Amino acid sequence: MHSDVATLRKASIWHEASRIIRDEGFRAFWKGNLVTITHRLPYSSVNFYAYEHYKELLHMLLGLESRKANMGGDLFVHFIGGGLAGITAASATYPLDLVRTRLAAQTNVMYYRGIGHALQTITRDEGVLGLYKGLGATLLGVGPNIAISFSVYETLRSFWQSNRPNDSSVAMGLACGSLSGIASSTATFPLDLVRRRKQLEGAGGQPRIYTTGLLGTFKHIIQTEGFCGLYRGIMPEYYKVVPGVGICFMTYETLKLLLADVTAKL
């Protein structure tokens, strides 16, 4: 954000990885990992819980008793239900998401000393609303992202189950989840990029760069970095999303089966 364009164009995954090791040490790759876990636990719980309930509500409102009777209506339910679930989860856990981004972005100067200190410092320096900086861009990105993720996953899973009903649910969840992650990340990455930059703005007392809102930030990035600047970092995103979303859906499906068996025995 504070570098010149020539420096940005030289960036690559391996260049940045070697820079992190050289400047901050190998442990820096897990910087902010505790707050990430602290954020992901409630976020994932709220996300999946809300999705199942929004899905039931939409099926009831639309009168879709049989899911196989109306594939178009069912796709609509998955898309809208996923979007609403993503917005609900992101809104409920956003301050932790902001803190996670700021802690991970610190280099040698440790402005924030932990989760509690970061929350206190941001509130003191930027006000309570500072904890929700970038929320608009987040909701605009998370809503479509989770909507696409759930709808693609459910569609691929239904197709897989109808053609290969005896396959392992673990393999199915991993493969369908990975593909849904690629689809959703590709579609919404520019919004996620803007979200991260808005979250980092003002961190550690640094001056603001983007002062014209969401559309102005898009315009600034395109003018200074070109259209490709909106997809800067997409490859590391894929490296993270393919296993990450796949494991997430695989774990969810596996736990549903295990808990269903436990509940049936009670």
C-alpha positions in Angstrom: 0.0 0.0 0.0 2.9 2.4 0.8 5.3 1.1 -1.9 5.9 2.5 -5.3 4.5 0.6 -8.4 7.9 -0.5 -9.6 8.5 -2.3 -6.3 5.1 -3.9 -6.4 5.6 -5.3 -9.9 8.7 -7.2 -8.7 6.7 -9.0 -6.0 6.3 -12.7 -6.1 5.3 -15.5 -3.7 8.9 -16.7 -3.3 10.3 -13.2 -3.1 7.8 -12.3 -0.3 8.4 -15.6 1.5 12.2 -15.1 1.5 11.7 -11.5 2.7 9.5 -12.6 5.6 12.1 -15.2 6.7 14.9 -12.7 6.3 13.2 -9.8 8.1 10.9 -11.4 10.6 12.0 -15.1 10.9 10.3 -18.4 10.0 7.8 -18.1 12.9 6.3 -15.0 11.2 4.4 -17.2 8.8 2.1 -18.0 11.8 1.9 -14.4 12.9 -1.7 -13.8 13.9 -2.6 -17.5 13.9 -4.1 -17.4 17.4 -6.5 -14.6 16.5 -7.3 -16.4 13.2 -8.4 -19.4 15.1 -10.2 -17.2 17.6 -12.0 -15.6 14.7 -12.7 -18.8 12.6 -14.3 -20.8 15.5 -17.3 -18.4 15.9 -17.3 -17.4 12.3 -17.5 -21.0 10.9 -20.0 -22.0 13.6 -22.3 -19.0 12.9 -21.9 -19.5 9.1 -22.9 -23.1 8.9 -25.6 -22.8 11.6 -27.1 -19.7 9.9 -26.9 -21.4 6.5 -28.9 -24.5 7.6 -31.6 -22.3 9.2 -31.8 -19.8 6.3 -32.1 -22.8 3.9 -35.0 -24.3 5.9 -36.7 -20.9 6.1 -36.3 -20.2 2.4 -37.6 -23.7 1.5 -40.6 -23.1 3.7 -41.3 -19.6 2.3 -41.0 -20.8 -1.3 -42.9 -24.0 -0.7 -40.1 -26.2 -2.0 -41.0 -29.4 -0.1 -39.0 -31.7 -2.5 -35.6 -30.4 -3.4 -35.4 -32.6 -6.4 -38.7 -31.3 -7.8 -37.3 -27.8 -8.5 -33.5 -27.6 -9.2 -33.7 -24.0 -10.2 -35.5 -23.0 -7.0 -33.1 -25.1 -4.9 -30.1 -23.3 -6.5 -31.7 -20.0 -5.6 -32.1 -21.2 -2.0 -28.5 -22.2 -1.7 -27.3 -18.9 -3.2 -29.5 -16.7 -1.1 -29.1 -18.8 2.0 -25.3 -18.9 1.7 -25.1 -15.1 1.1 -27.3 -14.3 4.1 -25.2 -16.8 6.3 -22.0 -15.1 5.2 -23.2 -11.6 6.0 -24.5 -12.8 9.4 -21.2 -14.5 10.3 -19.0 -11.7 9.0 -21.0 -9.0 10.9 -21.0 -10.9 14.2 -17.2 -11.5 14.2 -15.9 -8.5 12.2 -13.7 -6.9 15.0 -11.7 -10.1 15.3 -11.3 -10.2 11.5 -9.9 -6.6 11.6 -7.5 -7.5 14.5 -6.4 -10.6 12.7 -5.4 -8.6 9.6 -3.6 -5.9 11.6 -1.6 -8.4 13.7 -0.5 -10.4 10.6 0.6 -7.2 8.8 3.0 -6.1 11.6 6.7 -6.3 10.7 9.5 -5.5 13.1 7.7 -2.8 14.9 5.1 -4.4 17.2 2.4 -1.7 17.5 -0.2 -4.3 18.8 0.9 -6.7 21.5 -2.0 -9.1 21.2 -5.8 -9.5 20.6 -6.9 -7.5 23.7 -4.3 -4.8 23.3 -5.2 -4.4 19.6 -8.9 -4.1 20.4 -8.1 -1.5 23.1 -5.6 0.5 20.9 -7.8 0.6 17.9 -10.8 1.8 20.0 -8.5 4.5 21.6 -6.9 5.7 18.4 -9.8 5.3 15.9 -12.9 5.1 18.0 -15.3 2.2 18.4 -16.2 2.6 14.7 -12.6 1.9 13.9 -13.3 -1.8 14.8 -15.6 -1.9 11.8 -13.4 -0.2 9.3 -13.9 -1.9 5.9 -17.1 -3.6 7.0 -18.9 -2.4 3.9 -16.4 -3.9 1.5 -16.3 -7.1 3.6 -20.1 -7.6 3.5 -20.1 -6.8 -0.3 -17.4 -9.5 -0.7 -18.4 -12.1 1.8 -22.1 -12.2 0.8 -21.4 -13.1 -2.9 -18.4 -15.2 -1.9 -20.3 -17.5 0.5 -23.3 -17.5 -1.7 -21.2 -18.8 -4.7 -19.3 -21.2 -2.4 -22.4 -22.9 -1.0 -24.4 -22.9 -4.3 -21.4 -24.4 -6.3 -20.7 -26.9 -3.5 -24.3 -28.1 -3.2 -24.7 -28.4 -7.0 -21.4 -30.3 -7.4 -22.3 -32.5 -4.4 -25.7 -33.4 -5.8 -24.2 -34.2 -9.2 -21.5 -36.3 -7.6 -24.0 -38.2 -5.4 -26.4 -38.9 -8.3 -23.6 -40.4 -10.4 -21.3 -42.0 -7.8 -23.5 -42.7 -4.7 -21.0 -45.2 -3.2 -18.0 -42.8 -3.1 -16.6 -41.6 0.2 -18.2 -38.5 1.7 -14.7 -37.4 2.7 -13.4 -37.4 -0.9 -16.6 -35.8 -2.2 -16.5 -33.0 0.4 -12.8 -32.3 -0.2 -13.1 -32.2 -4.0 -16.4 -30.2 -4.2 -15.3 -27.8 -1.5 -12.0 -27.1 -3.2 -13.7 -26.3 -6.5 -16.3 -24.1 -4.8 -13.5 -22.2 -3.1 -11.8 -21.5 -6.5 -15.1 -20.3 -8.0 -16.0 -18.0 -5.2 -12.5 -16.6 -4.7 -12.1 -15.8 -8.4 -15.4 -14.0 -8.5 -14.9 -11.9 -5.4 -11.2 -11.4 -5.0 -11.1 -7.7 -6.0 -13.6 -6.9 -3.1 -11.4 -9.0 -0.7 -8.3 -7.0 -1.8 -10.1 -3.7 -1.1 -11.3 -5.1 2.3 -7.8 -5.9 3.4 -6.4 -2.6 2.3 -9.2 -0.7 4.1 -8.5 -2.7 7.3 -4.8 -1.9 7.2 -5.4 1.8 6.6 -4.3 3.8 9.6 -2.7 0.8 11.3 0.2 1.6 13.6 -0.5 5.4 13.2 0.3 5.3 9.5 -1.5 7.9 7.3 -4.6 7.1 5.3 -4.3 6.4 1.6 -7.8 5.7 0.4 -10.1 8.6 1.4 -12.9 8.3 -1.2 -14.9 5.3 -0.2 -15.2 1.9 -1.8 -15.6 3.0 -5.5 -12.8 5.5 -5.0 -10.5 2.8 -3.7 -11.2 0.7 -6.8 -10.4 3.7 -9.0 -7.2 4.4 -7.1 -5.9 0.8 -7.4 -6.7 0.7 -11.1 -5.0 4.1 -11.8 -1.9 3.3 -9.8 -1.5 -0.5 -10.4 -3.6 -1.2 -13.4 -6.6 -3.6 -13.7 -4.3 -6.5 -12.8 -3.8 -4.8 -9.5 -7.3 -5.9 -8.4 -6.1 -9.5 -8.6 -2.7 -8.9 -6.9 -2.1 -12.0 -4.7 -4.7 -14.2 -6.4 -2.3 -17.2 -6.7 -1.4 -17.3 -2.9 -5.2 -17.1 -2.4 -5.7 -20.2 -4.5 -3.0 -22.0 -2.6 -4.8 -21.2 0.6 -8.4 -21.7 -0.6 -8.1 -25.0 -2.4 -7.1 -27.0 0.7 -8.7 -24.7 3.2 -12.3 -24.6 1.8 -12.0 -28.3 0.8 -11.0 -29.3 4.4 -13.7 -27.1 5.8 -16.6 -28.7 3.8 -15.1 -32.2 4.3 -15.0 -31.7 8.1 -18.5 -30.3 8.1 -19.9 -33.3 6.2 -18.0 -35.8 8.3 -19.1 -34.2 11.6 -22.7 -34.2 10.4 -22.6 -37.9 9.7 -20.8 -38.7 13.0 -23.2 -36.5 15.1 -26.2 -38.0 13.3 -25.0 -41.5 14.3 -24.5 -40.3 17.9 -27.9 -38.6 18.0 -29.6 -41.8 16.7 -28.1 -43.9 19.5 -29.3 -41.6 22.2 
